[in-house]
């Protein structure tokens, strides 16, 4: 496990917090949260494959 998995996990945590805040405040930006989750998952999976 290297930095990709660590940063990916951190990114997932931040995306979760952002999604919760967006939902609570009825704000825009959900697409960016989803994009952040996807990028974080790619980083995590990529760190285990390469």
Short mmCIF file of the C-alpha atoms (twelve columns), coordinates in Angstrom:
data_MODEL
# 
_entry.id   MODEL 
# 
loop_
_atom_site.group_PDB 
_atom_site.id 
_atom_site.type_symbol 
_atom_site.label_atom_id 
_atom_site.label_alt_id 
_atom_site.label_comp_id 
_atom_site.label_asym_id 
_atom_site.label_seq_id 
_atom_site.Cartn_x 
_atom_site.Cartn_y 
_atom_site.Cartn_z 
_atom_site.pdbx_PDB_model_num 
ATOM 1  C CA . UNK A 1  0.000   0.000  0.000   1 
ATOM 2  C CA . UNK A 2  1.499   3.303  -1.034  1 
ATOM 3  C CA . UNK A 3  0.585   6.958  -1.182  1 
ATOM 4  C CA . UNK A 4  -2.135  6.389  -3.806  1 
ATOM 5  C CA . UNK A 5  -4.217  4.314  -1.425  1 
ATOM 6  C CA . UNK A 6  -3.628  6.703  1.462   1 
ATOM 7  C CA . UNK A 7  -4.558  9.786  -0.534  1 
ATOM 8  C CA . UNK A 8  -7.484  7.936  -2.125  1 
ATOM 9  C CA . UNK A 9  -8.880  7.067  1.297   1 
ATOM 10 C CA . UNK A 10 -8.422  10.637 2.431   1 
ATOM 11 C CA . UNK A 11 -10.206 11.825 -0.736  1 
ATOM 12 C CA . UNK A 12 -13.138 9.512  -0.067  1 
ATOM 13 C CA . UNK A 13 -13.468 10.923 3.430   1 
ATOM 14 C CA . UNK A 14 -13.431 14.500 2.176   1 
ATOM 15 C CA . UNK A 15 -15.946 13.635 -0.572  1 
ATOM 16 C CA . UNK A 16 -18.263 12.112 2.020   1 
ATOM 17 C CA . UNK A 17 -18.116 15.233 4.185   1 
ATOM 18 C CA . UNK A 18 -18.663 17.476 1.147   1 
ATOM 19 C CA . UNK A 19 -21.645 15.411 -0.004  1 
ATOM 20 C CA . UNK A 20 -23.202 15.638 3.448   1 
ATOM 21 C CA . UNK A 21 -22.749 19.422 3.548   1 
ATOM 22 C CA . UNK A 22 -24.144 19.866 0.021   1 
ATOM 23 C CA . UNK A 23 -27.171 17.749 0.856   1 
ATOM 24 C CA . UNK A 24 -27.796 19.559 4.147   1 
ATOM 25 C CA . UNK A 25 -27.570 23.023 2.612   1 
ATOM 26 C CA . UNK A 26 -29.241 22.158 -0.704  1 
ATOM 27 C CA . UNK A 27 -26.189 23.488 -2.540  1 
ATOM 28 C CA . UNK A 28 -24.842 22.758 -5.998  1 
ATOM 29 C CA . UNK A 29 -21.713 20.710 -6.608  1 
ATOM 30 C CA . UNK A 30 -22.859 17.101 -6.406  1 
ATOM 31 C CA . UNK A 31 -21.156 16.298 -9.727  1 
ATOM 32 C CA . UNK A 32 -17.804 17.372 -8.297  1 
ATOM 33 C CA . UNK A 33 -18.323 15.121 -5.284  1 
ATOM 34 C CA . UNK A 34 -19.035 12.163 -7.558  1 
ATOM 35 C CA . UNK A 35 -15.977 13.007 -9.654  1 
ATOM 36 C CA . UNK A 36 -13.864 13.134 -6.491  1 
ATOM 37 C CA . UNK A 37 -15.139 9.736  -5.389  1 
ATOM 38 C CA . UNK A 38 -14.383 8.209  -8.786  1 
ATOM 39 C CA . UNK A 39 -10.872 9.667  -8.857  1 
ATOM 40 C CA . UNK A 40 -10.217 8.462  -5.322  1 
ATOM 41 C CA . UNK A 41 -11.368 4.955  -6.157  1 
ATOM 42 C CA . UNK A 42 -9.159  4.921  -9.252  1 
ATOM 43 C CA . UNK A 43 -6.219  5.953  -7.075  1 
ATOM 44 C CA . UNK A 44 -6.914  3.235  -4.518  1 
ATOM 45 C CA . UNK A 45 -7.399  0.463  -7.087  1 
ATOM 46 C CA . UNK A 46 -4.446  1.681  -9.154  1 
ATOM 47 C CA . UNK A 47 -2.134  1.590  -6.135  1 
ATOM 48 C CA . UNK A 48 -2.871  -2.100 -5.651  1 
ATOM 49 C CA . UNK A 49 -2.595  -3.031 -9.324  1 
ATOM 50 C CA . UNK A 50 0.669   -1.291 -10.244 1 
# 
